[in-house]
Amino acid sequence: MQTIQPSVGTIRNFDLARDAEVVANLIEEAFALKNDPDGQIVLIQMRENARRLRQAAWAPLTRSPLGFVWEITGRVVGNISIIPYTHEGRQLHLIANVAVDPDYRGQGIGKSLISHALQYSRKVGVRQVWLQVKRENEAAICMYQHLGFRQDHCLDVWKKQALPRPSLTQHYRYPSLYEVCGREFGDWQKQKEWLEVNYPPATRWYSALGFGDLSPWAWINPFRWVNLIELRQYSLFAGEKLAAVLTLQKTALRSDNLFIAAPRTSAEDEHVKILLSRFIQEEWSGRPLVAEYPAGRAASSFESNGLALARTLLWMQTEI
């Protein structure tokens, strides 16, 4: 491994047409995406966008996504992306894709890129910056803490592999105390409250689903119909009391998404297990599934229904 100090290199703006392919390679290795089908879809798109821009005569005029690269003698060895978004009227930034070439790791390049990104955010008037990191990446977490980030919340990411021809049970047998039915108008208020706890709004913008689309009144707006026809919602009742709500979002990508609204109670694990079992045995199409849920909660419910824990993501934030 080469011994090169960060001072030798320079930071410059990320250029999509010029840098996207090498940055895709950095990200692929840094986040071990070679055998991750979902990650490969994103990388393929990055490379295709770069190819199109290089071929287009107007490429130099294209506004590139926010971000910076670390370059040493013309070679890009580090990357950081900055994604702007708005929450409750405030401009926020998400730091993402912090990746460094293996030959140049341990030289402070990642830390320098993050410091530079924070300076940029402050310069443009952004006062809150977020990032996500794998919870087991203790070295990265320690670095972020030294830069002023604090831990906020964790989400487990669960995945279920495809089953070409799932054997569906026409009538799932759950305890007589419970009943599963289509989500009704009256269920929305509780569902909304539980969703906001399980999926904190400040970091939900990145989700493939806008939770406003789950409102029973979303159908009033015809411009949202294309999104709404891909949603299926199921409510679990314990006696006459709403216990949990499951939402399936069908996608054009490789996997469909599951979102579960349930309160944190002593019966949470049982409720999530029953609702998931009913959905998988009677409604599941066999396509791959991805579900996020607060870390450590209802874990046995996901496992018993054939979902495997892919990773746990820690969300961190800092005020600047």
C-alpha positions as CSV (number, residue, x, y, z in Angstrom):
1,M,0.0,0.0,0.0
2,Q,1.3,3.4,-1.0
3,T,2.1,6.0,1.7
4,I,0.7,9.3,0.4
5,Q,-0.4,12.2,2.5
6,P,-3.7,14.0,1.7
7,S,-1.8,17.3,1.3
8,V,-0.4,15.9,-2.0
9,G,-3.9,15.8,-3.5
10,T,-6.5,18.4,-4.3
11,I,-10.3,18.6,-3.9
12,R,-12.4,19.7,-6.8
13,N,-16.1,19.6,-7.8
14,F,-17.5,16.3,-8.9
15,D,-18.1,16.3,-12.7
16,L,-20.7,13.7,-13.7
17,A,-19.4,13.2,-17.3
18,R,-15.8,13.1,-16.2
19,D,-15.9,11.3,-12.9
20,A,-19.0,9.1,-12.7
21,E,-17.5,5.9,-13.9
22,V,-14.4,6.0,-11.6
23,V,-16.6,7.1,-8.7
24,A,-18.9,4.2,-9.4
25,N,-15.9,1.8,-9.1
26,L,-14.9,3.4,-5.8
27,I,-18.4,3.1,-4.4
28,E,-18.7,-0.5,-5.6
29,E,-15.6,-1.6,-3.7
30,A,-16.1,0.6,-0.7
31,F,-19.6,-0.7,0.0
32,A,-19.0,-4.3,-1.3
33,L,-21.7,-4.0,-4.0
34,K,-20.2,-6.6,-6.4
35,N,-22.8,-9.2,-5.3
36,D,-25.6,-6.7,-4.4
37,P,-28.2,-6.7,-7.2
38,D,-29.9,-3.6,-6.0
39,G,-26.6,-1.7,-5.7
40,Q,-25.5,-2.9,-9.1
41,I,-28.7,-1.3,-10.6
42,V,-27.6,2.1,-9.2
43,L,-24.0,1.7,-10.4
44,I,-25.1,0.7,-13.9
45,Q,-27.3,3.9,-14.1
46,M,-24.3,6.0,-13.0
47,R,-22.1,4.6,-15.6
48,E,-24.8,4.9,-18.3
49,N,-25.4,8.6,-17.4
50,A,-21.7,9.3,-17.7
51,R,-21.5,7.6,-21.0
52,R,-24.4,9.6,-22.4
53,L,-23.0,12.9,-21.2
54,R,-19.6,12.2,-22.7
55,Q,-21.3,11.6,-26.0
56,A,-23.5,14.6,-25.9
57,A,-22.3,17.9,-27.3
58,W,-23.9,19.8,-24.5
59,A,-22.3,17.8,-21.7
60,P,-20.0,20.6,-20.5
61,L,-23.1,22.8,-19.9
62,T,-24.8,20.1,-17.8
63,R,-25.2,21.0,-14.1
64,S,-23.5,18.1,-12.2
65,P,-24.9,16.7,-8.9
66,L,-23.4,18.2,-5.8
67,G,-20.2,16.6,-4.5
68,F,-16.4,16.6,-4.5
69,V,-13.6,14.3,-5.4
70,W,-10.0,14.0,-4.1
71,E,-7.5,13.9,-7.0
72,I,-3.8,13.0,-7.0
73,T,-1.8,13.6,-10.2
74,G,-5.0,13.3,-12.3
75,R,-6.3,10.2,-10.5
76,V,-9.6,10.3,-8.6
77,V,-9.0,8.5,-5.3
78,G,-11.8,9.8,-3.1
79,N,-15.4,10.9,-3.4
80,I,-18.2,12.5,-1.4
81,S,-21.7,13.3,-2.5
82,I,-23.9,16.1,-1.1
83,I,-27.7,15.7,-1.6
84,P,-29.8,18.7,-0.8
85,Y,-33.4,18.3,0.5
86,T,-36.0,20.3,2.5
87,H,-37.7,19.3,5.7
88,E,-40.3,21.5,7.3
89,G,-39.2,24.5,5.3
90,R,-35.5,24.0,6.2
91,Q,-32.7,23.3,3.7
92,L,-30.7,20.2,4.8
93,H,-27.9,18.3,3.3
94,L,-27.2,14.5,3.2
95,I,-23.6,13.4,3.0
96,A,-23.3,10.2,1.0
97,N,-21.0,7.9,-1.0
98,V,-17.9,8.7,1.1
99,A,-15.4,6.4,-0.7
100,V,-11.6,6.2,-0.9
101,D,-9.4,4.1,-3.1
102,P,-8.0,1.1,-1.1
103,D,-4.4,2.2,-2.0
104,Y,-5.0,5.6,-0.3
105,R,-7.0,4.7,2.8
106,G,-5.8,5.6,6.3
107,Q,-4.3,8.9,5.0
108,G,-7.2,11.2,6.2
109,I,-8.7,11.7,2.7
110,G,-12.2,10.7,3.9
111,K,-12.0,13.0,6.9
112,S,-10.8,15.9,4.7
113,L,-13.6,15.4,2.2
114,I,-16.2,15.5,5.0
115,S,-14.7,18.6,6.5
116,H,-14.7,20.3,3.1
117,A,-18.4,19.2,2.5
118,L,-19.3,20.7,5.9
119,Q,-17.6,24.0,5.0
120,Y,-19.5,24.0,1.8
121,S,-22.8,23.4,3.5
122,R,-22.1,26.2,6.0
123,K,-21.2,28.6,3.1
124,V,-24.5,28.0,1.3
125,G,-26.5,28.6,4.5
126,V,-27.3,25.0,5.4
127,R,-27.2,24.4,9.2
128,Q,-28.1,20.7,9.5
129,V,-26.3,17.9,7.8
130,W,-27.2,14.2,8.0
131,L,-25.4,10.9,7.0
132,Q,-26.0,7.2,7.3
133,V,-23.4,4.5,8.1
134,K,-23.4,0.8,8.8
135,R,-23.7,0.4,12.5
136,E,-20.8,-2.1,12.6
137,N,-18.4,0.4,11.0
138,E,-17.0,1.6,14.3
139,A,-14.0,3.4,12.7
140,A,-16.3,5.5,10.5
141,I,-18.7,6.3,13.4
142,C,-15.8,7.4,15.5
143,M,-14.5,9.7,12.7
144,Y,-18.0,11.2,12.3
145,Q,-18.3,11.8,16.0
146,H,-15.0,13.6,16.0
147,L,-16.3,15.8,13.3
148,G,-19.3,16.8,15.4
149,F,-22.0,14.2,14.3
150,R,-24.2,12.6,16.9
151,Q,-26.2,9.4,16.6
152,D,-29.9,9.8,16.0
153,H,-31.6,6.5,15.1
154,C,-31.0,3.1,13.5
155,L,-33.0,1.1,11.0
156,D,-32.7,-2.6,10.2
157,V,-32.9,-3.5,6.5
158,W,-34.5,-6.8,5.9
159,K,-34.6,-8.7,2.6
160,K,-36.5,-11.7,1.3
161,Q,-35.3,-13.5,-1.8
162,A,-37.5,-14.1,-4.8
163,L,-39.5,-17.3,-5.0
164,P,-40.6,-18.0,-8.7
165,R,-43.7,-19.8,-7.8
166,P,-44.6,-19.2,-4.1
167,S,-47.1,-21.7,-2.7
168,L,-49.8,-19.4,-1.5
169,T,-52.2,-20.5,1.3
170,Q,-55.7,-19.4,0.4
171,H,-56.8,-19.0,4.0
172,Y,-54.1,-18.2,6.5
173,R,-55.0,-19.5,9.9
174,Y,-54.2,-16.9,12.6
175,P,-55.5,-16.8,16.2
176,S,-59.2,-16.1,16.4
177,L,-58.4,-12.9,18.4
178,Y,-57.0,-11.3,15.3
179,E,-58.4,-10.3,11.9
180,V,-56.5,-9.0,8.8
181,C,-58.4,-6.9,6.2
182,G,-57.8,-4.1,3.7
183,R,-56.7,-0.8,5.3
184,E,-59.8,1.4,5.9
185,F,-60.2,5.2,6.2
186,G,-60.4,5.1,9.9
187,D,-57.1,3.4,10.3
188,W,-55.0,6.2,8.7
189,Q,-54.6,8.5,11.8
190,K,-53.0,5.7,13.9
191,Q,-51.0,4.4,11.0
192,K,-49.6,7.9,10.3
193,E,-48.6,8.3,14.0
194,W,-46.8,5.0,14.0
195,L,-45.1,5.6,10.7
196,E,-43.6,8.9,11.9
197,V,-42.1,7.2,14.9
198,N,-40.8,4.2,13.0
199,Y,-39.5,6.2,10.0
200,P,-38.4,9.7,11.4
201,P,-39.5,12.4,9.0
202,A,-36.2,14.3,8.8
203,T,-34.6,11.3,7.0
204,R,-37.6,9.9,5.2
205,W,-37.2,12.0,2.1
206,Y,-34.8,9.4,0.6
207,S,-37.5,6.8,0.7
208,A,-39.0,5.5,-2.5
209,L,-42.5,6.2,-1.0
210,G,-43.9,9.5,0.0
211,F,-46.0,8.7,3.1
212,G,-48.6,11.2,2.0
213,D,-49.5,8.7,-0.7
214,L,-50.8,6.4,2.0
215,S,-53.5,8.8,3.0
216,P,-57.0,7.6,2.0
217,W,-57.5,11.1,0.6
218,A,-54.5,10.8,-1.8
219,W,-56.8,9.6,-4.5
220,I,-58.4,13.1,-4.7
221,N,-55.3,14.2,-6.7
222,P,-55.3,12.5,-10.2
223,F,-51.6,13.3,-10.6
224,R,-50.8,10.8,-7.9
225,W,-52.8,7.9,-9.4
226,V,-49.8,6.4,-11.2
227,N,-48.1,5.9,-7.8
228,L,-51.2,4.9,-5.9
229,I,-52.1,2.0,-8.1
230,E,-48.9,0.3,-7.0
231,L,-49.8,0.3,-3.3
232,R,-51.5,-2.4,-1.3
233,Q,-52.4,-1.9,2.4
234,Y,-53.5,-4.4,5.1
235,S,-54.6,-3.8,8.6
236,L,-54.4,-6.1,11.6
237,F,-57.0,-5.9,14.3
238,A,-56.7,-7.4,17.8
239,G,-60.3,-7.7,18.7
240,E,-61.7,-4.3,17.7
241,K,-58.4,-2.4,18.2
242,L,-56.1,-1.6,15.3
243,A,-52.7,-3.3,16.0
244,A,-50.6,-2.8,12.9
245,V,-50.7,-1.8,9.2
246,L,-48.6,-3.2,6.4
247,T,-48.0,-1.4,3.1
248,L,-46.7,-3.1,0.0
249,Q,-45.2,-0.8,-2.7
250,K,-44.7,-2.5,-6.0
251,T,-41.8,-1.1,-8.0
252,A,-40.3,-1.2,-11.5
253,L,-37.0,-2.2,-9.9
254,R,-35.8,-5.6,-8.8
255,S,-37.5,-5.5,-5.3
256,D,-40.8,-4.5,-3.9
257,N,-40.9,-2.5,-0.6
258,L,-42.7,-3.2,2.7
259,F,-43.5,-0.5,5.3
260,I,-44.9,-1.5,8.6
261,A,-46.7,0.8,11.0
262,A,-47.0,-0.6,14.5
263,P,-46.5,0.8,18.0
264,R,-43.7,-0.3,20.3
265,T,-45.6,-2.5,22.8
266,S,-45.1,-5.9,24.4
267,A,-47.3,-7.4,21.7
268,E,-45.4,-5.7,18.8
269,D,-43.5,-8.8,17.8
270,E,-46.6,-11.0,17.7
271,H,-48.6,-8.4,15.7
272,V,-45.9,-7.9,13.1
273,K,-45.4,-11.7,12.8
274,I,-49.1,-12.3,12.2
275,L,-49.5,-9.5,9.7
276,L,-46.3,-10.5,7.7
277,S,-47.3,-14.2,7.7
278,R,-50.8,-13.3,6.4
279,F,-49.3,-11.1,3.6
280,I,-46.6,-13.6,2.5
281,Q,-48.9,-16.6,2.5
282,E,-51.8,-15.1,0.8
283,E,-50.7,-11.9,-1.1
284,W,-47.0,-12.1,-1.9
285,S,-46.2,-12.3,-5.7
286,G,-42.8,-14.0,-5.1
287,R,-40.8,-10.9,-6.1
288,P,-37.9,-9.9,-3.8
289,L,-38.9,-7.8,-0.8
290,V,-37.1,-5.1,1.1
291,A,-38.3,-3.8,4.5
292,E,-36.8,-1.3,6.9
293,Y,-37.8,-1.3,10.5
294,P,-36.4,0.3,13.7
295,A,-33.3,-1.6,14.7
296,G,-33.8,-4.6,17.0
297,R,-37.6,-4.4,17.0
298,A,-39.7,-7.3,15.9
299,A,-36.6,-9.1,14.6
300,S,-37.9,-12.6,15.2
301,S,-41.1,-11.7,13.2
302,F,-39.0,-10.9,10.1
303,E,-36.8,-14.0,10.6
304,S,-39.7,-16.4,11.0
305,N,-41.2,-15.1,7.8
306,G,-38.0,-15.8,5.8
307,L,-36.5,-12.3,5.7
308,A,-32.8,-11.9,6.4
309,L,-31.1,-9.0,8.0
310,A,-29.0,-7.3,5.3
311,R,-27.6,-4.4,7.3
312,T,-28.3,-1.9,10.1
313,L,-28.0,1.7,9.1
314,L,-27.2,4.3,11.7
315,W,-28.4,7.8,11.0
316,M,-26.2,10.7,12.3
317,Q,-26.6,14.4,12.2
318,T,-24.8,17.6,13.1
319,E,-25.7,21.3,13.5
320,I,-23.2,23.6,11.8
